[in-house]
Amino acid sequence: SAWQRVPWDWAMERIAKLVKEDRDRNFIARNEQGQTVNRWTSLGFLAASAASNETGYLTNKICRALGIVMIDSQARICHAPSVAALASSFGRGAMTNTWMDIKNADVIIAMGGNPAEAHPVGFKWAVEAKARNKAKLIVVDPRFNRTASVADLYVPIRAGTDIAFLNGVIRFLLERGAINEDYVTAYTNATFIVRDDFQFEDGLFSGYDATNPEVRYDRTTWTYELDDDGYAKVDPTMQHPRCVFSLLKAHVERYTPELVTAITGTPTDAFLKVCELIASTAVTNRTLTSLYALGWTHHSVGVQNIRVMAMIQLLLGNIGMSGGGVNALRGHSNIQGLSDLGLLTEMLPGYLTLPRDNEATRAAYLAKRTLKPLRPGQWSYWSNTPKFHTSLMKAWYGEAATRDNDYCYEWLPKLDKPYDSLRMFDLMAQGKVNGFVCQGFNPLASYPNRDKVASALAKLKFMVVMDPLATDTSEFWQHYGEHNDVDPSEIQTEVFRLPTTCFAEEDGSLVNSSRWLQWHWKGAEPPGEARTDIEIMSDFYLRLKELYATEGGAFPDPILQLHWPYRKAEDPTPDELAREFSGYALADLSDPADPARTAVKAGQQLAGFAQLKDDGSTACGNWIFSGCWTEAGNQMARRDTADPTGMGIAPGWAWSWPANRRILYNRASCDPSGKPWNPKRAIIEWNGRQWSGLDVPDYKADVPPGAEMMPFIMNPEGVGRLFCADRLADGPFPEHYEPFETPLGTNPLHPKVISNPAARVFANDRNMLGSSEEFPYVATTYRLTELFNTWTDHVHINASLQPEQFVEIGEDLARELGIANGEIVVVRSKRGFIKAVAMVTKRIKTLTVAGKPLHQIGIPVHWGFMGLTRKGYFCNNLTPYLGDANTQTPEFKAFLVNVEKDMSEFMPHSHEPGQGHEERKRPEAGLIPATRPASWLTRLLTRRTEV
C-alpha cells in the first residue's frame, strides 16, 4: 500500500491492457431491444477544466471512438446550467456580451456571483462603468461580500430563493409598465399563443408523471398553437388570454413584494429599490447588465435561476445591446472551451448532441435536430445541422466516413440516458464502474457527499490520474488522520499517477467567458518526466489501436479507422489539432455567387462555417470554432488592441466564436426599421445595402429591415423566449421551489410541491437529506481570491495568505451559541462534518423568513489534506448529492447544517514532509510548513508498483 516508481512505457502499456480488457468484456453493441448502441458504460472519464482546446478536442475524439458515454468535465459542476438556460432563452449557451462591454452599462446587478472576489481582473470593467457612466451597482447576496463593498445598493437574500426574488421583479416591471414594449412585441415570443391544454396548478406544470424517475414531465403541451402551415399563431396585441405575455403576467402575479420578503428574507423596501433601479433601464438609452456565476448554477433550480434573469433582460430590451446581456462569469481558464467542444456525456462538439437509442438512422437523428422555422420568413440556423454533423464525422473518421455508410453514424455511441458525473459516481458506488480516468480534476474535493465519492473510488479496479499536482483524489487510499480516515489495506484500487504539464508549459488556445479563443505560448519547459495531455492521450490511443489490430476485440472499427493525420503520430501539435477543429476542404469548393469559380481548394482551411457542406467535401471538428484558423493563419494569435470607438469591441484581438462576433444577437440592438435603439451605442445598423458596423452582424448581412426574419436566428421562432417551449425539464416558466434541504419545511406557494419536482434524486441519497429540526441553519459555499479551488494551496504565497480553514458565522448566531471569533467549531450536516476556525462577522445578518429569524453561515471550499495550507476538511463532507433538474449540477449553495463549539483539545493539522500524519495541536496562527512537499509532480507514480 505505497507508491512505486515505474517507467512510462510500463505504465502506458498496463493502462492500455486494463482498458481493453474492460472494454472487451463490457462493451454493449446492441441493447435489449436489439438496437445498435455501441456504448461502453463501465469506464468513466472526467476531463480537465484548464486543458487547452486542442487537448479537449483530441480527448473527446478518442473517447467517442472507444464508445465512452460516461465522460464529463468541470462544466458539469459549474456552468452547465448556463448553457442550458442561455441556449433555451436566446439560442446559444454562452455569455451574450463581453467582459469589456460591461463598462457600457448604466446599471449592473451582481447576483449569483461575487465578481470582485472570484473574478477580480474582470471586475475592473464594472468599476470602470461606475466611473465612466455613473453606473449603479446592485449586489444581492447572502453575504456582504467584496463586491458589495463597492456597491451602490446591497440587499441580503436567503440562499436558494433567487427565483422568488426575480419573479417579483418581473411582476413589478409588468405592473408598472416598465418594459420596452416595442422590443418585447417584435423580438420575444410574448405574442405567441400557447396550446390550450397547457396548465400550471399547485406547483406543477401539465404533463407531470411522478412514476418516471428519469423524465418527470411530458412536455407535449409546453408549446405553441400552430396554423395549417405549421407556423406558430401569434397575437400582436398581446391580449389573447393564452399568449405568452398573458400567461407570464398570470404566473408572476403571486410574487407580491410581501411574499418575496416572506420567502427570501430580503426587506421589502430594499427589494423595491432593486426593482426601481432595474426598471430604470426599460428606456432605450439605458442598459442593465447581469453578472452571475456559481451562486446561480449550484442549485436544484440552477437553470431556472438564469432563465428568470434572461426573461427580465428580454422584457427590458437589453439583449443584443451594448452594456446589456446576461453574462456568465466562468471560473476556469477553459471551461467555456470544453463546453464548446462537447466534453459532456450528452454532447458532441459545437453543441451537437449524441444520438439516443431509438435514433437508429442518421436520417432520424438529423430530423429531430434540423429545426424548421416556426414563423414565416424566419432563418433557423440549426437547419444547417447536416452540414455541421457531416463535417464533424469527416474530421473524426476521414475517408472511412462516406455517404454510403451514413458517415459512420453507427459508430457513434448511443445514449439510453445521460451518464453525467453524478450518475457516474452513483454507479461507481454500486460497483458497476471498473475504470476511471481523471484528467486534471480533483473530484474527491469537488463532488458532493465526499463519503459517497470516496467509497465509489474504493470500488474501482483501476484509476488513472493525469495531473501536475499530487491531488487529494490520487491519494484517496492513503490515511490522513481524521481528514481521510481510511485503511489502505482495505482498498484494492490500482492507481496510476501520470505527471502532466500545466497550462504554462504548452502551446494552445483557451476560450474565456467572452467566447474569445486566445492562443498562448508556453513559458517554460515541463519539469522532469512530465508530458502534455496530448502526448499522453495519443500514446494511450496508439497502444490501444495496436492491441486491437493484433488481438481483435469488441467493435474495433472506430478505433482502427479513427482519422489520425498528424505528422508525429505519438504527439500531434496544437497547431494541427486547431486547424482540424477550425475546418478544411476535402475537395475544391465552388463560390456560391459564381459556381464557375473555385472559392476554396482541396486541403485549404475554411474561412468559416458558412462554407461547410453536407456532402462530405469538408471536415470540421467543431463548427462554431470554424474560422479560428484560416488560410491567413492563426486568428486566435491576433493581438491588435485597436478599439477606435472606446466601446470595447476590439475585433482584432484574438478570435471570438461565432464568426468573430463579439456581442450576440446584435441585430436586436436596432429596431425593426434598422435604426439603433440607442444611436450613442450603435453596434451595427442598416446602411441601405447591408448590415455593418463595429461588430459582425448576428444576422444575414443582406436581409433588409422590414423583412420577416427576426434577430434570434438560433431559435426557430426567431425571437427570444419568455416562454421556454419544450426545452427544459422543469418548466417553461421559472417557479420558486425550495432547496431540497429547506429551513421552512414547506413551500409557501404550494405546500404539496416543496422542492423541484423534476429533479433527479437517487434513492439512497434521498435518505441522506436533513431536516430543519436537526439542522436549523442554512449553509452556502463560496471561493476566496487567494486560493483557486484546491490548486493554489500548493503554492507558498497563496497558502500563506489563507493558511487555515474557516467558516463565517454572523454575530447574532455566534452570540446565541457562545462562540467567540477564532474558536474551533464543528459544522455538521446529515452527511458528515467539518472542523474549522469560526470567523464571527458582521457580513452575514440574521434574516426574517416566514416571520421567524433565520441564520446563515458561509463555508469556503478550498481545503483538503494535500498542499501547503494546514490540513483541512472538504466542505463537501456536508453537501447533498443531488443536482439541477436539467443539468445535474449539484446543489452546493443551499443546504442545512448545525454548528457547535468544538470541545476537544486537539485539532488535525496538515503534516510536514517526513513527520507522518499524526494529529497535533494547532500551531500559532499564520504559520505554515516551511519545507516544500513534492506537490508538483516530476515523476511518474503508480500505486503499488515509483519511476
Secondary structure, 3 states (H helix, E strand, C coil): CCEEECCHHHHHHHHHHHHHHHHHHHCEEECCCCCEEEEECCEEEEECCCCCHHHHHHHHHHHHHHCECCEEEHHHHCCHHHHHHHHHHHCCCCCCCCCHHHHHCCEEEEECCCHHHHCCCCCHHHHHHHHHHCCEEEEECCCCCCCHHHCCEEECCCCCCHHHHHHHHHHHHHHHCCCCHHHHHHHEHHHEEECCCCCEECCEECCECCCCCCCCECHHHCCECECCCCCECECCCCCCCCEHHHHHHHHHCCCCHHHHHHHHCCCHHHHHHHHHHHHCCCCCCCCEEEEECHHHHCCCCHHHHHHHHHHHHHHHCCCCCCCCCEEECCCCCCHHHHHHCCCCCCEEHHHEECCECCCCCHHHHHHHHCCCCCCCCCCCHHHHHHHHHHHHHHHHHHHHCCCCCHHHHHHCCCECCCCCHHHHHHHHHCCCCCEEEEECCCHHHHCCCHHHHHHHHCCCCEEEEEECECCCHHHCCCCCHHHCCCCHHHCCCEEEEEEECCHHHCCEEEECCCCEEEEECCCCCCCCCCECHHHHHHHHHHHHHHHHHHHCCCCCHHHHCCCCCCCCCCCCCHHHHHHHHHCEECCCEEECCEEEEEEECCCCECCCHHHCCCCCCEECCCHHHCCCEECCEEHHHCECCCCCCCCCCCCCECEECCCCCCCCCHHHHECCCCCECCHHHCCEEECCCCEEECCCCCCCCCCCCCCCCCCECCCCCECECCCCCCCCCCCCCCCCCECCCCCCCCCCCCCCCCECCCCCCCHHHHCCCCCCCCCCEEEEEECCCCCCCCCHHHCHHHHHHCCCCEEEEEHHHHHHHCCCCCCEEEEECCCCEEEEEEEEECCCCCEEECCEEECEEEEECCCCCCCCCCCCCCHHHCCCCCECCCCCCECCCCEEEEEEECCCCCCCCCCCCCCCCCCCCCCCCCCCCCCCCCCECCCCEEECCCC
